[in-house]
Amino acid sequence: MNEIEDLQLMWEPSRYKANNAPNGCPTSSGGKVVYNVTVWGSGIDALDQIYDVKGNLIVNIPIEYRRINSIPEPSLTIGLLALGIGCVSSVRLGKQKHKSKYKEKTFV
């Protein structure tokens, strides 16, 4: 079995780069997979290339990972405000039901 070549990241100005060309990693069919990776501050770019036993490129897979801004969590203040509004609404609704109950009754 062939030895798998390590992929080592090397620092370049403002980024890390790595590849395992020209040897790549051997496949079970006698071909190879060559990896190219660039790590930036805001993401990762990767290119996986699969070659057949004759050295012909058969698959070219670009992959991009990008940092996204996190979704802010609602603050405790907003949560308490929403809870308070919900409680006031339910109390008012309860009073309205209570009043309508008395309006329906007729006194003789």
Secondary structure, DSSP 8 states (H G I E B T S, - for coil): ---------EEETTEEEEE-TTT-EE-TTS-EEEEEEEE-SSEEEEEEEEE-TTS-EEEEEEEEEE---------HHHHHHHHHHHHHHHHHHHHHHHHHHHHH----
